[in-house]
Amino acid sequence: MSRTLGNKDADGSVSTTLQTLLLEHGFEDREASGEPGGLHFHLASPRETIEWDRFARSQGKTLVNKYRSHASLTRKSNLARAATSTPGMRHPQTFVITPMLLHAADEGLSAIQLDKRKAMRAKDAAAREEFSEIGAREPGGGCWIIKDAQGAKGDNIAVVEGIAAALAEVDGGAHQTACVVQRYVRAPLLLPGGRKFDVRCWVLFAPSMRVYMHRQGVCRTSSSEYSDDLSDTLAHITNHCVQEKHPDFGSHEEGNELFFDAFGRWLHTAHGVDFEAAVLPQLHAIIAHSAHAVYEQLRTPPDTTVGSFQLLGYDFLLDATYAPHLLEVNGSPAIAAVLNRTITADMLALLLAEHTPRAAAPPAAGATAAAPPAARPPLSPLETAQCASGADVTAQADRGAACAERPPNNGFQLVYTPGVPPA
C-alpha cells in the first residue's frame, strides 16, 4: 500500500512540520499513485485551487488539509450569519455592511450582474436600517469594532463609539470590501498591568467531521494598559501583527504569549477560578455549536475517495465574568513555535487513527495479558459522557477515533460528534 504526500504550502509552518512528520512515518514525497488502498496527504496552500475532481477519481484515499466550504466559518461575514441563528456560538452582535463606495454605477453591467448588485443593495439597506435602530434603543449607540470581512493580520481595524461613527468608518474610503461591524466587548478580563488579551485555541476538524480542541492554547497579550481611548489601537487590538509595533512588545511575556498552563495558574491565584473547570467547558461548547451550525455545508459523503481535515484557529475574548466570546475563526493559523511539533504530531496521530482501523484481535491461546494502555490526558466532558454511557463507541470503533480509542498521550479532546446537536 502506497503512502505518499505532496506539500504545496512550503511557507506554512504547520504544513512544513506535518510534511516532516509524514516523512518520519515512512510517507514518500511524490504524487499519489492512485492505487487501491493507498493513502495520500495533499497539503494545499491557502490560495490554491484544489483539484477535488482529480482526487475523487483516484482509487486510493486522499486527505486534503482544507474543507471545501471552510469559508462558512473562516470568513468573518459568514461566521456572523451562522451565529445569528446559533446563540450558543456566543458571537458578539454583528452586522455585515457594504461601503457606499462599492455601490458603484451600473453602467456596463450584464443583466445577471445588475440583479446581483440590486440584491446586494437591498441586503445592505436592510442591515443598515437594523443597525441604525440600535441608536434609538441605546443611549450613545454602543461601541463597535469594524473589520474588513476578508481581512487578516489585524489590518484595517477601527474601534468607535456610536452608530454614526461606525457608519462613517465603513463609508470613509478605507475599506474596499464588505465590513464586519461587531459589538465591542467593553469589560474584558485584564491581566496584571491592566492589559487586555485574547485566547487562541487550535481546533481540528477531522475527516469524520469529529471536532477536537487541543488542550494547549495561548493567550495573546497587549503590551500596554487597557484604555477608554478607543483610538489607542495598541491597547485594544491584541493581534500579534499589531502588537509587534509596540516598543514594549515581549517585555511582559515572551512574544506576548501566555500559555494555558501559566494562564490557569494566574487565574486561580488572582481570581480563585479553575480554568479547566470553569472556562474550558465553555470554550468546548461554543466550538461545538459553531461546528453544528455548519455541519451540513462541511460534511462529505462517507464513501468518497477524497477526505478533508483542517486545523482552525478559534479566537476568543474572556470578559470580566470569565465568559468567552467567539471573535473569529482563522482558516490557516500558525502555531506558537514551542507547540508546533506537539500539536501537529497529535493531529497526525488522530488522522492516522481515523484512517486505519484498530480493531482488537482476540489473544492467542496461552498468551500473556496485554500491557495496560498508555496514560492519556483527561477526557473532555463530551468524551466522559459518551464513554460512561457506552454511546458512540461501538458505532465509531472502525474509525479508531471514538472516545475510548483516542491515541495515547494525545492532547486533542473531542468536543463535537458529527450531526449531534450540542447540549
N, C-alpha and C positions, 0 to 999 in steps of 0.2 A: 504494500500500500504506500503510495507516494505521499510525502508530507512536504509541502512547499510554501513559499511566501514571496510576496512582492511588495516592496515599500516605495510608494510614490510620494511619501511625506518625509523627505530627507531632513527637512528643517524642524520637524516636530519632535520635541524631546520624548514624548510618550511613545510615538511610533518607533523612534530610534531605539529606545530601550526595549520595546516589545520585539523588534527585529532581533536584537542581541539575544534575548531570552529564547526566542524561537530557534535560533541557530544552535544555542546550547542544548535545546531539546531534540536536536537532530533534524530540524527542518532545513531544506535546501532553498537557497535564494535564487529562484528561477521561476519561469512561467508555469502555471498549473498544467499538469499532464492531462487532466480530464479523465483519467482512468477511474473505473468504478471503485468506490471505497476510499479514494484519495481525499486528502484534506489540504486546502489552500487558504492561506490568510492573505487578503488584499488590504493593504494599509493605504487608504486614499488620502490625498492632500485635501485641505479644507475646500478648495475651489475646483477640484477635479470633477469632470463629468464622468460618472461611473457607468461602465458598460454592463448594466444589470442583465440585459438580454443575453449577452455573450456568456456570462457566468451561469445563467439559468440553463443554457444548453449543455453545460458540462455534465458528465456522468458522475464526477466527484463532487464533493461538498466544498463550497467557497464561503468563507466568512469575511464579510466586509465590515470595516470599522466605522460604518455610518448607517443609520436608518434612513430610508428614503424620505420619510416625512418628518425628520427630526426638527425641521423649522416650526412645526406645530408647538414646540416648546422653546426652541432656542431663539426664535425671532421674537423680539420684545412685544410687538403688536399682537402676534398670535397667542403668546402667553397671557396677555391681558384679556383677550377674548375668551380663552379657555377658563380663566379664573372667574369671569363674570357669572358663569353657570356652575362654578365649583367653589363654594365658600370655604371648604376645607383646605384649599390651597393657601389661604391667608395671604393673599397678594394685595398690597395696598391699592385703594381705589385708583383706577387707571382709565385714561381716555386716549384714544388714538386720533390725532388731529393733523390734518394736512396743511402745510403752509399755503397761504393765499398765492404765493409766487408760483406754486405748482398748478394752480387753477388757470393755466395759460389759455391763450386764444385758441379757438377751434379750427382755424384755417389750415387746410391741408390734411386734415384727419379723415380716415376712412369712416364708413358708417359704423363698423364694429368698434373702432377707436372712439368715435363720438358716444356710442352707447356706454362704453366703459367709463368715459370721462363724466357723463351725466350721472352714472351710478355712484362714482367716487364723490362727486359734488353733493349728491343727496345724502350719502352716508356721512360726509364731513359736516354738512349743515346740521344733521341730527345730533352728532357728537358735540358740536359747538353749542347748540341750544341746551343740551342736557348739562354740559359743563358750566355754562353761564348761569343756569338756575341755582347752582350751589351758592352763588353770590347773594341771592335773595334769601337763602336759608341760614347762612353763616356770616356773622359779622366779620369783615375782613377778607372773607373768601378762602381762608386756609392757606397752607404753604404747599408748594408744588415743586417737583423736580422734573425738568424737561430733558429728554434724551432723544437722539436720533433713533428711529425704530430699528435701523440696521447698523447702529453704531457699535464701536468696540474700543477697548483700551482707555476708557474714560474720556474720550474725545467729545467735545461739543455738548457739555452738560452744564446746566444752569439751575440754581435753586432760587425761587422767587416767592414773594408773598402776594396773594390776591389773584383773582380771576383775570382782571385786565392785564396785570403784569405777565401772567403766564401766556395769554394770547399774544401779547406784544412780543414776547420772546420767540414764540412759534413763527410769527409772521415777520420778524425783523430782518430776515435775509440770511441768517447764519445757517439755517437748516435747509438742506437740499433733498431731504426725504421726509416721509411722514414722521411725526413726532409722537413719542410716548410721554404723556403728561400724567405723572404719578404723584399721588398724595405723599408728602414727605413726612416721615416719622420724626416728630419733633422731640420726643422724650426717649432717646436711646439709652441703653445701659452704657456706662462710661468706665473706662479703665483708669488706673492711677494716673494722676495728672489731668483728669477730666477729659480724656481722649476718646474719641469715637472709634468704633471698629466694625467690620462686617465679618461674616462667617462663611468660609468656603468649605463645602462638602463635596467629595468625589463620589459620584453615583454611577453604577454600571447597569445599563440596560442590556441584559443578556439575550442571546438568540431566541430563547424560550419566552421572552418578554417578562421573565422574572426580573425584578429590580432590587439591587443591593446598594447599600451605602457603606463606605469604608469607615471603620472606627477611628481612623486617623484623619483629622481635619485641621484646619488652621484658621485663626483669627487674623485678619489683615488690618493693621492698626494705622491710625493717624499719627502724624508727628507733632501736632500742635493741639492745644486745648479747644474743645468744642465751644462754639461761639454763636451768639444770636445774630451776628453779622453774616447774612446769607451770601454776601459777595466773597467771603473768605473761603475760597474753594478748598484749600488745604485742610481746613477744619471740618469740612462736610463731606468730601469725596475721598473715600479710603482706597480707591483703586491704586495699585502699585504704580502704574504709569503716571499717575498724577502725583502721588506722594514722593516719588523719586526726585522731584524737583525741589523738595523742601530741604533747606540746609541741615536740618536735624534728622534726616532720614537715617534710620538704623541706630539712633542714639538711645532709644528706649528698649527696643527688641532688635536683634539681628535681622536685617532685611525687613523690618516692620512686620514680623511674623511671630505669632504666639500660638503654639500648637496645643491641641486639645488637652493633653495631659497637664501641661503647665496652666492652661486657662482653667481647667477644672479645679486644680488646687487653689488658684486665686479666688475663684468664685465661691468655693467652700469656706475659705479663710475670711474673705472680706464680707460675704453676704450670707453665709450659712446655707448655701444652696448646693445640692448634689447635682452636678451636671448630667451624669448618666441617668439619674432617676427623674429629674425634673425637666431637663431641656432636650436630651437626646430623643426620647419618645415623641416629642412634639415635632422634631425635625423629620423623623421617620414617617409620621402621619401626613405631613404636608407633602413629602415626596410621593407617598403612596397615592394621595388624592390627585396629584398632578399626573402621575402615570396612568391612573384610571381614566382621567379626563381625555387622554389622547390615545387610549388603548386601541380603539377601532382604526385610527389613522396609521398607527405604527405596526400593527401585527401583520405577519406574513403567513402564507399557507404553510402548514407544517411539513408538507411533502415536497417542497421546493428544494432544489439543489443549491440555492444561494440563501445564506442567512446573514443577519446583521447583528452587530453588537456596537455599543457606543458608550464611551466614558464621558459623562457630562459633569460640568461644574455648577453646582447649585449655590447661589449666593443669598445669604440671609442677613437680616438685621435683628438683633435682640433689643427689645425695648426695656424700659426700667422695671417692668413686671416679669422679666425673663421669658417673655413670649417672643418666638421667632416670626418674622415676616419675610416671605419669599420675594426677593427683589428681581432676580433674573436667573436665567439658565444659560450657561456657556457651552457651545457645541464642540469646542476644541480647546479644553482647558489645559494649561500647563500644570504640572505637579511640582510642588516645592522640591528642590534638589535632594534634600535629605530623605524624602519619602518616595521619590520617583521609582526606584527599583522595587521597593517593597510593595507599593500599591499596584504597579504594573505586573509584578510576579503573581500577586494574589488574583488579579484579573485573569491572567493567562491560566492559572490553575482552575478557576471556575469555568472558563470557556472549554478547556480540555475535558473537564469533568462532565459538562453537559453533552459534549460530542461523543465521549467514549463511555458506554455503559459500564457500570462497575457492579454487576450482579455477583453476589457472593456464591461461590461454588461450595457444595457440601464437603466437609472434611473427609479425607480418605480414612478407611478403616485403620484404627490404631494410631492415627496421627495425634500429635500433642495439641493441646488447646492453643488457639491463636493468641498472640500477644495482644494486650489491651490497646485500643486505639490511641493515637497520639492526642495530647491535650489540644483543645481548641478554645478560642475566645468565647466569652459568654454568648448565648443565643440572643437574638433580638426578641422583643416581645412577641412578634408575629411567629418567629420560629418556635419559641417556647410554647405558645398556644397550640400550634399545629403538631408539634412533637408530643405534647401531653395528651392530645386527643387522638393521635394517630391519623388525623386528617391530612390528606395531600401526600403523605409519604409514599404509600403504595402506588398511587397514580403516577407519581413522578420518579419512581425508582429507576426507570430506564434512562432517565436523563442524568442521573448521578449528581443532581444538584438540589435535591429536596433537603429539608432542614436537617435530617439525620445524616445526609450524605455530603454536607459541605466539607471540602477538603480540610484536613487538619491544619491548625495554625493559620487559617485564612482570616484576614481582617475584615472581609466584606460580610455584612449582615443583611439577611433577607428582609425587605420592607414592603414588597408588593408581590402578590401572586396573580398571574395573568387573569384578567376578567372578573376577579373577585372584588366587589366594592369594599373599600376600606371601612372599618368600623367608625 
